[in-house]
Amino acid sequence: MTAARSGPAFSLHDIPFSTHGSWFGISPVLAEKSRAEDLHLVSHQNGMHAVLRFTPLHAATGGRAGTRVEATPGLLSWTGEQGRVALAYASPDTVRLRGEGLGLRITAAADALTPFTGTYFYRDPVEGAYVFTSYETGRRYRITVLSGTVAEISGSQALGSGERGVTLTAAPGGGWEAAVEELDSARLPYTSSETFDAVVATAEHAFAAFADAVAPWRSPATPAAELAAYVLWSATVRPASLVTRPAVLMSKHWMDKVWSWDHCFNALALAPGAPALAWDQFSLPFDHQDETGALPDSVTHSEVLYNFVKPPIHGWALSHLRRRLPEPLSRTELAEIYRRLARWTDFWLTARRAPGAALPHYQHGNDSGWDNATTFDPERVVVTADLAAFLVLQLRELAGLATELSLPDEARRWTRTAEATQAAMLDELWTGERFVARGVDSSQTWESSSLLDLMPMALGEHLPEHIGKALAARIETHLTPYGLATELPTSPHYLSDGYWRGPIWAPATVLIEDGLRRAGHHRLADEISARFRALCETHGFAENFDALTGTGLRDRAYTWTASSYLLLAEAHAHRDSR
C-alpha cells in the first residue's frame, strides 16, 4: 500500500479531505452540528449534502472494521489490524480507492427515498457500473470496480426506505480497486491507465506546487503555513452554475459560500503566487453586482443572496492587492474594476444615506459582517464609524484610479467626497475620546464595548495622530493572550462562543493590524500579529476562536482565517529577513 508522503497531516474532524477544483470532499462532518461515525462523500452542489457513506469492513467476516483515519493533502487512508483502504483524487470529480486486507461498503447516506428527496441506486446494464442518483445535488455518483469483486449489492432499483449500496472486497491476500465519480449526467465508461500510486503522486505534486507558489517564504518559524495553503487549495471549486470563476469557498464544511468581504482576504493571500486565482476571488462578487451597484451578500453554487450586503472594504483590499500582484493590472482591467468599484461606492452614497445625511448607514448588523456585535443592540439601522472609515478608504482608492485613467474631474470628485465623509465622521461620531454609533431614526448616540467601534483604525495614516493614539490604547484593552477579542472580556455582554460578542476573528485582526502599522503603532501591531499567528499554529483555522482559551469555534476549516495567517506570517517573515 502507498505510504503517507509529504504534506501536513490533519484531522478530518477539523478539515475535509478534498482537492483543488472539486465540489465534494470526504468528511465525517455532515452539517453544522452533525458528525458521523463513518466518513462520507459530501457534495456542495445545490448546498451541503452528504451523499455516500464509506464503511471499512473485515474482509473475512464482513463486519465493521476498527480503523484509524489519517489524511495528508494527497492521500486519505483507513488503517486497521487486518489491512488498509486508501483514497486519492484522480481529478476534481473522481476519487480512486484501493483496498488490501479490508473491504469497503459504499452506501447512500440517506436510507429514505421519496419522489423528491434521497438517493436512487441501480446497476447500469450498459457498463456494469453502480450508480447513485441524488435528488439533493442533482448529480450522479458512479462506482466502477477496477479490480477485486463485489461481495454484496443491496437496494438496487428499490424505492422507499432501506439500505442501498455495494460492498467491495478481494480474495485473501489480494487487493481491490475502484473509482467514484461525480457526474452531471452521462459519461463514457471510466477507464484509466494510471496506477493508484501515480494518482497519489500527481495529487501530492499539485498541492506541493501550490504551497510553493503561495508560501515560498515558509520556514520552521511559520509552522502552519503549509496547512493554511492546504485549506485554501482544497476549498477551491471550479466554475459551475452561479459560480462564474474558480472560487475559494469559505469552507467545504457548512460555510460553503463566498461572502462579499471574506473573498478579499483570500485574494490578498493568493496574489503573489497565484495572481489569476487571486483576481478571480476579488472579482467574483462583482460579477453579480445588481442595478443599484450593490454587491450580493453571498454567492454559492445555486444561490445568490441580496437581502443583506457586506462592508465596503474593497477599496482597502484593492489598494493592497495591486501592490501584491506580481504584474500590474492592464488599463482595461483598471477601467473595469474602476467602474465596478464606483458603482459599489455610489450604492452607499445613495441607497444608504438618509435624506440630508453626510454619512451612510447599515440596515442590520449583518451588513457590517459583525452580525450580532453589541454596537447594534440599541438599534439596527445605524450610522457607524467603521462604515465611514471603510468608505473613505474606498473613495481615496477611486480617486487614485481615476487619476491613472486620466479622469481628473472624477478624481477631484472622489477626493472631495472622501474628505467630506471623513470630516463628517469626526464631527458627528467622535466624542473627543471615542467613536459612537447613531440611530438613523432616533438620532440617539451610544457607545459600546465592541471592537467594531475601534475599526476606524483601518484609516491608518489618514487619522489625526491624537485619534490614532486613542484608538490604539482602546484596542490594546481588547488584547488577550490569543488575540483581539471582539467584545471586551470584562463586558457584561461578553460571550465565549458569542460569535461577534467576544471571539477572535481573522478579518478584524488583519484590518486593525494593518491600520496600526500604517499609523506608526508598530509595537502593538507586532504583538497582535504574533498572538494571532501563535493562535492558528496551536488551534488551526477555525471560523473564530474563544478569546480566553484559544479554542477554535464553529467551522474549523475557514479559508479567510487561513489566508489571514498567511498574510501575517509572510509579512513577519519578510520583516525578519530585513
Protein Blocks (a to p, Z undefined) as FASTA:
>chain_A
ZZddedddddfklmccddehiabdcdfbfbfklccfbdcdddfehiacdfbdcddddfkl
opacdddddddfkbccdddfkbccddddfbfkbccdddehiacddddfblbdcfkgcjdd
dddfknopacdddfklopacddddfbdcdfbdehihiahjddddddddddehiacddddd
ddfbbcdddddfbdfklmmmmmmmmmmmmmmmmmmmgcfklmmlmmmmmmmmmmpccdeh
jllbdcddfbfcfklccdfklmmmmmmmmmmmmmmlmmmmmmmmmmmccfkopacfbdcf
kbccfkbccddfklmmmmmmmmmpmbdcdfklmmmmmmmmmmmmmmmmmmmccehiabdc
dfbfklnopmmacklmmpmbdcdfklmmmmmmmmmmmmmmmmmnopaklmmmmmmmmmmm
mmmmmmmmmgolaccdddfklopacddfbfklmmmmmnmmmpcfklmmmmmmmmmmmpcf
kbccfbdfkbmkbcfklojnopacfklmmmmmmmmmmnopamlmmmmmmmmmmmmmmnop
afbdcfknopaghjfbbfklmmmmmmmmmmmmmmmmZZ
